[in-house]
Amino acid sequence: AWQAVGFVHGVLNTDNMAITGETIDYGPFGFMDVYDPDYVPNSSDAAGRYSYAAQPGVCAWNIERLGESLQNLLPPGSTEQALAAYWKTFNSEYRARFRRKLGLLIVEEEGDEQLLQSLFEVMQRTGADFTNCFRALSREPFPLSERDCYTPPQSFDAVFEYMLSQCASVEVLQKLLRPALHPNALARLRAIAANDPEQLAGFGLDRAVLERESRRAARREELANMAPRDKRRADAEAWRDWLYKYRLRILREKQAVEKRARKSAAGGAAGGGAA
C-alpha cells in the first residue's frame, strides 16, 4: 500500500518494524509529490537507504535479520521460505494496486508492466506529481476506436493539458535533484570505487549510491542547458506518446468488458430458453 500512495517511512530499520509487520517511529516520514524513486524525507539519509524505491528491499532485509536471530529455533530453510512468501505477496499486491490505479481490472496483458514502468519514466523525466497524475487518469473517457486514442497537437485534450500542468519547471527539478554528495567528494569516491571498492562500505556507501548521484548530476547538467520552452516541448511529446499508448490499452480493456457482457447475456438467454 505504501508504494501505491507514494508514502516513505524514512527510518525503516529493524527496530522500527514489528514481527507482526507493523511499523513505528514516523519521525521523518513523507509523501512523495514529484515522482522520484530516490525520494527520502529523512535529511540524514544521504545514502538513500530508506528511499521510496528501496523500501520493499529494506523490508525483506529486515525479515532476513529476524530469521538470523531465530535460526536456532526454526527448521532449516524457514527464513528462505518466509522471504519467498514475502516477495510473492508483495509483487502480487504491487501489481494489483497499480493495475487498479490504471483502471485495468479485467484483462491482464504482457505489456501492462511496461506500460506502468514507462509511466514512471515519464513522471520522473518531466517532474510530474505522482498522486495528481494517477488521479487525472480517472478523467479519461473510454475511447470508442483507435482513432480516438490519438489527439493531434492542435486539438484540445483536457487530460493531456492537466498532465502538462503537473510537470515541474526547470528550476524546481534542479532543486529536487540537488546532490547528496559534494561534487569533489563524489569524484574522490568514484576513484575509491575504481581502485578499492570495499572501502566504500567504510563510508556507509556502495556503488549504487555513486551511480545514483552520477545519474542525478548528469540530469542536472542537462537541465542547466535547457530553456523552459524546450522542456515544455519535451514534456508534451513524452506525455502525448504515453497517453496514446494508455488509451489504446484501455480501449482493449473496454472491448474485453463488452465481450464478457455479450457472452454473459448470451449464456443467460440460452439458460432461459432451456428452462
Phi, psi and omega in degrees: 000322181303313184297325184288337180249005177075027180272138178232123184293312177106318179222065187273056179270179189298324183280358176252011180231117184280162180297337178280352182097353177283158180237157179227180176060073180265048181296295185261032183291166177194159172255132182289129174266273174297131182294121180208106181300341179271005185301129178225121178280347183268112184293343180272357182261068182295330181284347180072028181300325184248035179291170179306310183291334185275345188304313180301318179292325178295319177298319177295320178298319178297319178297319179297320178294322177297318178299321178297321182290339182250010189299331179283349182254349185249153175298151178305139178085001183295319181295318180297320179295320179295318179295319178297319179294322179299309183293325178296315180293315181300310183298322179295314180293320180300312180299313184296317183293318180285331174296319177296321179295333177271354181078021180261093190248344187250303186257136175250115182254156181298328183273002183296321180296319179293324177298316179295314181297322179292329175296315177301319181295319178293317177303313182293317183296320184268350182072039185276155179286126185300305184292314185294326179293317176295321179297323182296331181295338178291345179274353182289120173283151176292126178291148181273335181204174178298329180298327181286349184282340182247129176250118179300152182305329183278352181264151179281135180223106188299315182292317178301314180296322179294318178301318179296325180291341181269356181280141181284152176285169177303316182296317180295318180296318178300321179293318180293333181266017181304144186289143173276339180237139177299142181308321178294320178295321179297319179298318179294320180292325175298319179295319178296317180298326181286325185262322183210076187300337180294337179293338181301324181300330179294339177261004183073027184235170173213181183298327181300322179294317180295321178296318179298312181295323178294319179296317181290324178296320179295322179292322178298318180295320178297317181292328180298334181256017184246127176282151179306322180296320180292323178294316180299321179296317179294319178299316181298317180296317182295315181288324179296319179294316182291318181296326176298314179296320180295318181293324174299321181292316181287339172296316178294326176296316178298316180296324178294321178296315180296319179296318179295321180295319179295319180296318179294319179295320179296319178295321179293321179293320179294319179296320180292325179292321180295327180290000000 
